Every structure is written in C-alpha cells, then in structure tokens.
Amino acid sequence: KFRNGLGEANVFRSSGDISIEYPPSDYSSKPGDIFLYEYPSGFGRWIRSDKRTWVVAEHRMAHPTLSNRVLWFHSPLDPSWITRHTQSNYEKNLRQLAA
C-alpha cells in the first residue's frame, strides 16, 4: 500500500535456473504490479501495464495509471513506486553525493 493510502501494488518474486522472456500468465495482477525474477546469471524485472501485458521495468518509468508515481529501484531487486516529489529529492541527494 502506498504511504498516502491512494493505491497499492503487488510485488511478485520468483526464481529459477534459466532466464525467462516474460512472467507466467497465471498471476492475478493489476496495472502497476511488479514481477521480479532471479536466476543464476542475472534477473528480470517487469511491470503490469494498463493494457494487461507485462513490460520490462525501467528505473524512473512512470506508473501505468497513477501519473504522480515513478518506479525507483533502491537496488536491482528492491523496487518502489515513489512520488515525483520524492524522486526529485532522491535525485538531488544523488547529485550532492556525486559532487
């Protein structure tokens, strides 16, 4: 559940011995849900789109239905839907660390 109570997203996690092209279709998911898959030589990350398909998840991508949320990966397999205001604060902090 999001901090302000407006919306929620599920994070599905799975692992296996080989990579996969897309998450299995048997998950009961809704737009904005996240699927993380880990295998010995890497990982995959997908977001359920507003068209009910899985798309590859990218850092800073917009939520499919909530315009004020963006995807932030704190680490490769630790995602959050954050507000654009929080994104701005995170990016400011990163710039300060890099200076």
Sequence and secondary structure as in RCSB ss.txt:
>XXXX:A:sequence
KFRNGLGEANVFRSSGDISIEYPPSDYSSKPGDIFLYEYPSGFGRWIRSDKRTWVVAEHRMAHPTLSNRVLWFHS
PLDPSWITRHTQSNYEKNLRQLAA
>XXXX:A:secstr
  TTSS    EEEEE SS  SS  TTS   TT EEEEEETTEEEEEEE TTS EEE  TT B SS TTEEEEEEE
TTEEEEEEHHHHHHHHHHHHHHH 
